[in-house]
Amino acid sequence: MSASPAVERRLEDLLARYGALLAATIRRVCPYDLGIDTQDIEQEARVRLWRALARATDGNLAASYIQKVAATAAIDAIRAARTRWDRMALSDLGSRNQDQAGSGAGVELDSGQASPEDLTRRRHVGKAIESSISDLSHARSRAVRLHLWGLSSPEISRLTGWSPTKTRSLISRGLAQLRRRLSEQGVDAHAGT
């Protein structure tokens, strides 16, 4: 998709007004200890805004939309990082197991590292949680997902535009419903942790 000069100008104007909000939202959502470069996320968010401006009929995007784009770009980056780490951990575990099997040594896991059984259990629990969250109403699902990603109730309230009372209610009722569904499936959400 090529950008017209008008879209480029609108993006520049938008970033002049809301660039600080975009960066602050990304920093707030993205945990610092994951080693993710927030500038990369900010660039991805800018691309998403550029695409939205190219599609927008009036050329204006609200501050709440800017926050949503920033938060979703950060969450996508977190998910991608965690997926990469899972793959690296499994790959590392597989290569160490092959090395040790070839030498006749027993497989010994470093302390603090998950065993293959733990990784399988965690994936099973994760799939059950994801499936159960998907069964919730849209608002409860959204509130619970944001909560599980580590956002506080006030942050979720600001991001979604919901009142603080509605936000707390959606999180509380959504988590209660999630626990019930997992219990009905016989899933221990704390298994493998």
N, C-alpha and C positions, 0 to 999 in steps of 0.2 A: 504494500500500500504506500503510495507516495503522498507526501504531505504538501498541501498547498501553502503558499506563504501566509495566508490568512490563519490557517490552523497553527502554524508555527508561532505567529504573533499572539494568538489566543493562549497557547501553551506558555509562552514567555510571561504574559500578563498574569496568568493563573499562578505560575510558580513565584512571581514577584509578590503576589498577595498571600499565597498559602504555602510557599516553600518551607518555611520554618515549621508550620503545622505538620506537613508531610514528614519531615525529618524527625520531629519530636514523636510523632505517632509510631514511626518505625522503631525508634530507640526504645520506646516504652513497651512495645509488644515483643520485640526480639530480645531474648535473654543474652546478656553479655558473655556468658560463659560457654556459648556454643561455638565460638570462633567464626561466626558468620560476619562478613563485611557488610555493615549497614549501608555503605555507599552503593554496593551492588544491588541491594534491595531497593534503595531509593531510585536507582536508574531504571529498574524494572517497573517500579510504580510510575515513573515519568512516562515510560513507553505505554503503559496501560492508560494513563490520562490522555496522552497524545491520540491513542486510538479512540477513546471515548469522545474527545473533542472533534475528531474527524467524522464521527457518526452523529454527533449532537446537532439538533436542528437550530437551537437558539445560541449555541456556543458557550453557555454558562454552566458551570458545575458548582454545586453547593459545597461548603466546607465539610459537611457531614459525608459527602461522597468522597472527598479527598481523603478523609480519615478511613473510610471503608476500603478504598483502594490501597492505602498504605498498610493497613492491618492485614488485608488478604495477601498482599505481596510478601509481608513478613512471615505470615503463617505458612505460605507456600514454600518459602525458603527454609523454614524450620523443618517442615515435613521432608523436604528434599535432603537436608543435612542428616536427619535421623535415618532416612532410608539408606543413604550412602554409608553411614556408620554401621548399620545392621549388615549390609552386604560386605563391608570390609571385615567386620568381626567374624562373620561366617566364613569368609575366604581365608582369613588368618587362622581360624580354628581348623579348617579343612587342611590347609597346608602343614600346620604343625602336627596334626594327627597323622598325615601321610609320612612326614619326616620321622616321627616317633615310631610308627608302625614298621617302617623300613629298618629301623635300628633295633627292633625287638623290645623297645622300652614301652612301658605302659603309658597311657595317656594321662597326663596330669594337668589340671587347669590351674592357672595362676589364681591366687586369692582375689576375690572380687569380680572374677570373670564368670559370666553365665555359662552353664553347661549347655550342650545341645538340647537336652530335655527342657531346661529352663527357657531357652529361646523358643522352642516349639510351644511350650505352655503359654508363654507371653503372647505369641502370635495368635494362638487360639483365643485367649482372653481378649486380645485387641480386636479380633474379628467379631467376637460376640458383643463387645461394647459398641463397636461401629455399627453393627446391624441393629442393636437395640436403640442407639441414638437416632438412627435413620427412621425408626418407627415412631418417634416422638412427633408431636406437632411441629410445624416449621419454626415457630417462635421458641418453643422449649428446646428443640434441637440446636438452634443457633446459640441460645443462652448457655446451654450445657457445654457445647463445643468450645465456646470462648472461655468459659470458666475452667474447663479442663486444660486449656492451653495456658492457663496461668493468669488470665486477666481478672482483676478485682471487679466487684459489683459496680463501683463508681466508674471504672474504665469502660465496662460493658454498657453501662447506662449512657455514657457520653458517646460511645461509638455507634450505638444503635438508635439513640434518640428516645429510648424508653425512659419512663420515670424510674427513680430509684426503687420505689415500691414494686412496680411491675417487674423490674429486673430481678430483684431478690426473690420474688414469687416464682418467676419462670425458672430460675436456677434451682430453688428449693424443690419445687414440684417436679421439675425435670429430673433432678438427681434421684428423688424418691421413686419416680416411675422407672428410671434406669435400674436402680437397685432391685426393684421388684421383678423386672423382666429378666435380669441376670440370675436372680435367685430361682425363678421359675425354670430357667434353663440349666440350673445346677452349676453355674459358673461362679467361681470365687474370684472376684475382681482383684484380689491381692495375691493371687497365685503367681509364683515365680518372681516376686519382687524382693 
